[in-house]
């Protein structure tokens, strides 16, 4: 079972960690103050030398700490080594584990990311998405659930798998489709 609460070992790991050569969040995160969309490389990224505006970087960049930096993952599970950023995300009154792949398919290619997902899967949903085309509301993502269930979503279509075998294909219920369309309309209106 994964440990989510604070413990002395996790706090020790967090205190000793720094990003080092990892700058995956500089690609995956959206930074409105810089006009940088999610999934695009930041123009201030300097590879292993780090951020070119580190001393004056925006508040979101200063505040962001992935689960690895927080000490919640093992030393060898740093995002640049696994191919994805792992975060705990609040959803309503619960939590889910979010895995944002550096590229589409990184989760399937990374036994380490798969191991992280398995550790948390019985405790909370695991949402796997990539950093490509994040403004597309129909882009695919996956949700891993306890009991070997997996939902693969693209737009308003859902495929349900159990143990890797497709067991059902369906569309979202009409009320959820309507809510989704209204949400997309509202987001597009705000972006204009």
N, C-alpha and C positions, 0 to 999 in steps of 0.2 A: 504494500500500500504506500502511495506517495505521501510524503509529509508536507502539508501546506502551511502549518502554523510556524511561528518563529521558534527556532531552537538555537542553542549556542553554536552548534556546528554550522548551521546555515548562516548565522550572523558572522561567524569567523570567515567563511568563504566569501561572503559579500564584501566584507571590509578589505579583503586582500585582492579583490579583482578590479581590473580596469579593462577597457575595450581592447587595448593593445592594437594589433593589426586589423581587428575586425571593424568593419564599417558598414555592415549589411543594413543596419537601421537607416543609414544615410540614403539608401536606395528605396527601401520598403515604406518608410513613413511619409506622410503628407506634411509639408511645412508651409502653411499659408503665408507666413511673414516673408518667405523667400519666393513665393509663387511656384513652389515645387510640388508637383503632384505625386501621389503615392505610386511606387513602382518605377520611378525615374531616378537616375543618378543625380545627386546634388552637384551643382557646379562648383561648390566649395570643397568637395571631396578630393583629397590628395593621396589616395591609396594608403599605403602603410604609414605615411607621414601624418595621416589624420585630417582633421578639419582645418581648412584654410582660414576660417573666421572663428576659431575655437573660443577666443576671449570675448567675442561679441555675438556669439550664436544666439538664436532665438530661444525663448523660455521653453518651448516644447522640446527642443534638442537638449537643453540643460536638464530637464526633469525626467526624460525618458530613461528607463532602466528595464531592459529585457529580463526575463526570468533567470537567465544565466548570471547576469550582473547582480541580481538580488540574492544570489547564492542558492537558488532553488534547483539548480541542475549541477551535474558532476563537472569536474574540471575539463574533461574532454568533450563536453557537449556545448561548446561555444558556438554561436550561430554560423560563423564563417567555416567552421569544421563540419557542421551538420548539414548545411545548405538551407537552413530556415531559422527564422526568429520565432521563439516560443514565448508566449505571454499568458498570464491569467487574465481573463476578460470578464467584466461584470455583464450579466445578461438578466435583465429584470431583477429578481431577488436572488439569483443564483450565480454560479461561476461556470465558465467553460475554459478549456485550454485552447488557445488559438495558435496554430502553426501557420506562419506565412512563408511559403517557399520562395527562395531566391529566384527560382525559375520553375516553370511548369514541369512536374514530374520529379522534383527533388525529393519529395517524401518517399516515393516508391524506390528511389535509388539510394536512400539513406537508411541503413539498418539502425543507426543511432536515433534518428527521428522516430522511426517505427517503435523502437524500444521505449522512448519517452512517452509516446501515445499510449502504449500498452500499460505503462505504470499508472497513468491517470484515468484510463478509459472506464474503469469500474466506478470511479468517483464522480465523473462529470463528462459531458459531451466534449468531443475534440473536433474543432472546426479547422479544416485544412483548406487553405486558399493560396493562390500564387500572387506575385506582384505584377503580373501582366494585365494590362487593360482594366485597371481597377475602377474606371468610371463606367464600364459596361455592366448594366444591371443583370444581364443574362449570362455573365461569365460563370463557368462552373466552379463549384466547391463541393467539399465532402464533409460529412459529419459522421464521426465514429461514435457508436454508442455501446453500452455494456451488452454482454451476451453475444458478441460477434456481429451485431447489426451495423450496417453502414448505409447512410443515405447519400446518394450522389445527386446533386441539384444543379440544374442549368435552366435559367429562366423560371418558368412555372412548371417544369417537368421534374419528376422525382423518380429515381431508380432505387429500389430497396434491395440490398444484398445481405446475405447471411453467410458468414464463412467464405466470402469471395464468390458466392453463387447468386446470380440475379433471381430474386423471388417475386418481384412485382414492379410494374411500371405504372405511373399514374401522373395526373396533373394535380396541382394544388386545389383544394376546395374553392368554390366560386368566391366565397367571402375573402379568403386569403389572396386570391388572384386580384380582386378588386382593390383590396388594401395595398397590395404590391404596386398596382398601376398608379394609385393615388400617391403613394410614396415616391415613385419614380418621377411623376409629374411635378410634385412639390420640390424634389431635389433639383431637377432640371431648371425649374423656375428660379430657384435660389442661385444656381450657378450662372444664370444669365444676368 
